[in-house]
Amino acid sequence: MAVNIKKSIITYSTIVICLIAIYSSLFLFLMFREGQHIPEQMENLNPVTAIYWVIATMTTVGYGDVYFVEETGRLFSVVVAISGVILLFAMLFPLIITPWIESRVKAALPMHVPPALSDHLIICGYSLLVESLIEELEHQRIPFVVVEDESSVVRDLLERGILCIYGDPCDRNTLVGANIQKARVLIANKSDEIDADIVLTARDICEIKTITILEDLSKRKYLEYAGADSVIAPKSMLGSFMGRKAADPTVSHLVGATKFLEDIEIIEFPIYPESELNGKSLKESEIRKRTGCNIIGMWASGELSLNPKSTDKIRSNSILLAVGTEEQLISLKKLTR
């Protein structure tokens, strides 16, 4: 960022100096044409006055002590004034002032976790799905850190007391700043292409279990080639229940569960017509209180809702995406049948 600002300053300064030199030369030429080179008006025909007039006009100060009397000179004055406004508002602010302010603000954001943090999760990329995951991790008292490259998101998370750092999750220094060597799981939750880069970067640093949140199923193999241990596609996981037989209710093992922590799993449950949850809102069903599970997604009426609201109704055609321990998920499984 500092290098880019330095280059912008050099570029901007070069443009300004060149324009001042060109405009000063044109000023002297037009003043000469207007006859202001005669002895009694010679004070306007010198380089210092030319530079003074150009800068005063470009900055729209315009003291009025030096001016053109002919139309050509006046039109030239308009061009100089307009170019000055463009240089100030269309170039100075977006190229130098705004990036400089942003760099100062971002410099104040945390880029490293406490050195003592260990056995934690690294979540690369914040989203509604991650919001629900954060609730579950806090409930289970599992340490984690969110890595985000959007400064506004980092500030919001910090205000809520959520441990997070600012940086590009594809950058080695960012992951090192997240204590990746001491972490137990890394979750990549950016775009599929960026997720692959995150996994490759993580693998280059140390051996760590990696989980990617997939958007496009056609890119699953690329993430697996990159070295992802698990690939989770929430939309696909929910939709897959539409076309396959549900698990036998008599078995204790949860078919289709994806384990992303030693004790925590994520799985989808279809709601059967005779389920006691049918017709109730998530708040009325008291799933967290009764089972300990956290509902992080719900497929209803053909639409997927991540981090559903407590007022959302559970229907017989709904599918719940739940997170919890195997024991908790088995308890929820009984409620859905």
C-alpha positions in Angstrom: 0.0 0.0 0.0 2.8 2.4 0.9 4.6 1.7 -2.4 1.4 2.3 -4.4 0.8 5.7 -2.6 4.4 6.7 -3.2 4.0 5.9 -6.9 0.7 7.8 -7.0 2.4 10.8 -5.5 5.2 10.7 -8.0 2.8 10.4 -10.9 0.5 13.2 -9.6 3.4 15.5 -9.0 4.8 14.9 -12.4 1.4 15.7 -14.1 1.0 18.9 -12.0 4.6 20.1 -12.8 4.2 19.4 -16.5 0.8 21.2 -16.6 2.2 24.2 -14.8 5.1 24.4 -17.2 2.8 24.1 -20.3 0.3 26.6 -19.0 3.0 29.1 -17.9 4.4 29.0 -21.4 1.0 29.5 -23.0 0.3 32.3 -20.6 3.5 34.1 -21.7 2.6 33.5 -25.3 -1.0 34.8 -25.0 0.1 37.8 -22.9 2.6 38.7 -25.7 -0.1 38.4 -28.3 -2.4 40.7 -26.3 0.3 43.4 -26.5 1.2 43.2 -22.8 4.9 43.2 -23.7 4.9 47.0 -24.1 7.0 48.8 -21.5 4.1 50.0 -19.3 2.7 46.4 -19.0 5.9 44.4 -18.9 5.2 43.4 -15.2 2.8 40.6 -16.5 5.3 39.2 -19.0 7.7 37.2 -16.8 8.0 33.5 -15.7 7.3 34.3 -12.0 4.0 36.0 -12.8 3.1 33.2 -15.2 3.6 30.5 -12.6 1.7 32.7 -10.0 -1.2 33.1 -12.4 -1.4 29.4 -13.3 -1.4 28.2 -9.7 -3.9 30.9 -8.6 -6.2 29.9 -11.5 -5.8 26.1 -11.1 -6.7 26.4 -7.4 -9.6 28.7 -8.3 -8.2 31.4 -6.0 -8.1 33.9 -8.8 -7.0 37.1 -7.1 -7.8 39.1 -10.3 -4.7 41.2 -10.4 -3.5 39.5 -13.5 -6.0 38.7 -16.3 -6.5 38.4 -20.0 -8.6 40.9 -21.9 -9.1 39.0 -25.2 -11.5 36.1 -25.7 -8.7 33.6 -26.5 -7.0 34.4 -23.2 -10.3 34.2 -21.3 -11.1 30.8 -22.8 -7.6 29.7 -21.8 -8.3 30.8 -18.2 -11.5 28.6 -18.2 -9.5 25.6 -19.4 -6.8 26.1 -16.7 -9.5 26.5 -13.9 -11.4 23.4 -15.0 -8.2 21.3 -15.2 -7.3 22.5 -11.7 -10.6 21.3 -10.4 -10.1 17.9 -12.1 -6.6 17.6 -10.6 -7.9 18.4 -7.2 -11.1 16.4 -6.9 -10.7 13.7 -9.6 -7.1 12.8 -9.0 -5.7 14.1 -5.7 -8.4 12.7 -3.5 -8.9 9.2 -5.1 -5.2 8.7 -5.9 -3.5 10.1 -2.8 -5.7 11.4 0.0 -8.2 8.6 0.2 -5.7 5.7 -0.1 -3.5 7.4 2.5 -6.4 7.7 5.0 -7.4 4.1 4.3 -3.8 2.9 4.9 -3.7 4.8 8.2 -7.0 3.3 9.3 -6.0 -0.2 8.2 -2.7 0.1 10.0 -4.7 0.4 13.3 -6.5 -2.9 12.7 -5.0 -6.1 14.3 -2.9 -8.2 12.1 -1.7 -10.8 14.6 -3.5 -12.9 17.3 -2.1 -13.2 20.8 1.0 -15.5 20.7 -0.6 -17.8 23.4 -3.6 -18.6 21.2 -3.4 -22.3 20.2 -5.5 -25.3 19.3 -7.9 -22.9 17.6 -9.9 -22.6 14.3 -8.9 -20.1 11.6 -11.9 -18.9 9.7 -10.9 -17.2 6.4 -13.8 -15.0 5.3 -16.9 -13.9 7.2 -20.5 -14.7 6.0 -23.9 -15.5 7.4 -22.9 -19.2 7.5 -19.8 -18.2 9.5 -22.0 -16.1 11.9 -23.9 -19.3 12.8 -20.7 -21.2 13.1 -19.3 -18.5 15.5 -22.4 -18.9 17.7 -21.8 -22.7 17.9 -18.0 -22.3 18.6 -18.7 -19.8 21.4 -21.3 -22.2 22.8 -18.8 -25.0 22.7 -16.1 -22.7 24.0 -13.8 -23.5 21.1 -11.2 -20.8 20.4 -11.2 -19.3 16.9 -10.1 -16.3 14.9 -11.7 -14.8 11.8 -9.4 -13.6 9.0 -11.0 -10.9 6.8 -9.6 -8.6 4.1 -12.6 -6.1 4.4 -11.6 -3.5 7.0 -15.2 -2.6 7.7 -16.1 -6.2 8.5 -13.1 -6.4 10.8 -14.1 -3.3 12.7 -17.7 -4.6 13.1 -16.4 -7.9 14.5 -14.0 -6.2 16.9 -16.9 -4.0 18.2 -18.7 -7.3 19.0 -15.8 -8.6 20.9 -15.0 -11.3 18.3 -11.3 -12.2 17.8 -10.3 -11.3 14.2 -7.4 -10.0 12.2 -7.2 -7.9 9.1 -5.3 -9.3 6.1 -5.4 -11.3 2.9 -6.0 -14.9 3.8 -4.0 -16.0 0.8 -0.9 -14.2 2.1 1.6 -16.3 4.1 2.2 -13.5 6.6 -1.5 -13.2 7.4 -1.9 -16.9 8.2 1.3 -16.8 10.2 -0.2 -13.9 12.1 -3.2 -16.1 12.8 -0.8 -18.6 14.5 -1.5 -21.2 11.9 1.3 -23.4 13.2 -0.6 -23.8 16.5 -4.1 -24.1 15.0 -6.0 -27.3 14.5 -8.4 -26.5 11.6 -8.5 -23.9 8.9 -11.8 -23.1 7.2 -11.7 -21.3 3.8 -14.9 -19.4 3.2 -14.1 -17.0 0.3 -14.7 -17.6 -3.4 -13.8 -21.1 -4.8 -10.7 -19.7 -6.5 -9.5 -17.9 -3.5 -10.2 -20.9 -1.3 -7.8 -23.0 -3.4 -5.1 -20.4 -2.9 -5.7 -20.3 0.8 -5.4 -24.1 1.1 -2.2 -24.1 -1.0 -0.7 -21.3 1.2 -1.7 -23.1 4.4 -0.2 -26.4 3.2 3.0 -24.6 2.3 3.3 -23.3 5.9 2.5 -26.4 7.9 0.3 -29.5 8.1 -3.2 -28.5 9.2 -6.6 -29.8 8.5 -8.4 -27.7 5.9 -12.1 -27.3 5.2 -13.5 -25.3 2.3 -17.0 -24.0 1.8 -17.9 -24.7 -1.8 -20.1 -22.5 -4.0 -19.8 -24.3 -7.4 -19.8 -28.1 -7.3 -18.0 -28.2 -10.6 -14.9 -26.8 -8.9 -14.9 -29.4 -6.1 -12.0 -31.4 -7.7 -9.8 -28.3 -7.9 -10.1 -27.7 -4.2 -9.4 -31.4 -3.5 -6.3 -31.2 -5.7 -5.2 -28.1 -3.8 -5.2 -30.3 -0.7 -8.5 -29.6 1.1 -9.3 -32.3 3.5 -13.0 -31.6 3.5 -15.2 -29.7 1.0 -18.6 -28.6 2.3 -21.3 -27.3 -0.1 -24.3 -26.2 2.0 -26.7 -25.7 -0.9 -25.8 -29.1 -2.3 -25.9 -30.8 1.1 -29.5 -29.5 1.6 -30.7 -30.3 -1.9 -29.2 -33.8 -1.9 -31.9 -34.9 0.5 -34.5 -34.3 -2.2 -33.2 -37.2 -4.2 -31.9 -39.8 -1.8 -33.3 -42.0 0.9 -32.9 -40.7 4.5 -30.9 -42.7 7.0 -32.5 -45.5 8.9 -33.9 -44.0 12.1 -32.8 -47.1 14.1 -29.1 -46.6 13.5 -27.1 -44.4 15.8 -24.5 -43.3 13.2 -25.4 -40.1 11.3 -25.2 -40.8 7.6 -23.8 -37.9 5.6 -22.3 -36.0 8.5 -19.2 -34.0 7.9 -16.8 -33.8 10.8 -15.0 -30.5 10.9 -13.8 -30.7 14.5 -12.9 -33.5 16.8 -16.3 -33.4 18.4 -18.3 -31.1 16.1 -20.2 -32.3 13.0 -22.4 -30.6 10.4 -25.3 -32.5 8.8 -28.6 -31.9 7.1 -32.0 -33.3 8.4 -35.2 -33.5 6.3 -38.4 -32.7 8.3 -40.9 -35.6 8.1 -44.6 -35.0 7.9 -45.2 -36.5 11.4 -42.3 -34.6 13.0 -43.3 -32.6 16.1 -41.3 -29.7 14.7 -43.6 -29.4 11.7 -45.4 -26.0 11.8 -43.3 -24.5 14.6 -41.0 -21.6 14.3 -37.3 -22.1 15.1 -37.9 -20.2 18.4 -41.0 -22.3 19.3 -39.1 -25.6 18.5 -36.4 -24.7 21.1 -33.9 -26.9 19.2 -30.9 -25.4 20.9 -32.4 -25.8 24.4 -33.7 -29.4 23.8 -30.8 -30.8 21.8 -27.8 -28.4 22.1 -27.6 -28.2 18.3 -27.3 -24.9 16.4 -29.4 -24.5 13.1 -27.1 -22.7 10.7 -29.3 -23.1 7.5 -32.7 -24.1 6.4 -34.1 -25.0 3.0 -37.8 -24.0 2.7 -40.0 -23.5 -0.3 -37.1 -24.0 -2.7 -35.0 -21.3 -1.1 -31.9 -21.7 1.1 -31.6 -19.4 4.1 -28.3 -19.3 5.9 -28.4 -18.2 9.5 -32.3 -18.3 9.5 -34.4 -16.1 11.7 -36.0 -17.4 14.9 -39.4 -16.6 13.4 -38.9 -18.8 10.3 -41.4 -21.7 10.2 -40.3 -25.3 9.9 -42.4 -27.2 7.3 -42.7 -30.8 6.3 -40.7 -30.0 3.1 -38.0 -28.1 5.1 -34.4 -29.3 5.5 -32.3 -28.2 8.4 -28.6 -27.8 8.3 -27.4 -28.3 11.9 -24.1 -28.2 13.8 -23.3 -30.0 17.0 -21.8 -33.1 18.6 -22.9 -36.5 17.4 -24.9 -37.0 20.5 -26.7 -33.7 20.1 -27.4 -34.4 16.4 -28.9 -37.8 17.2 -31.2 -36.0 19.6 -32.3 -33.6 16.8 -32.6 -36.5 14.4 -35.3 -38.0 16.6 -37.3 -34.7 16.6 -37.3 -34.5 12.8 -38.9 -37.9 12.3 
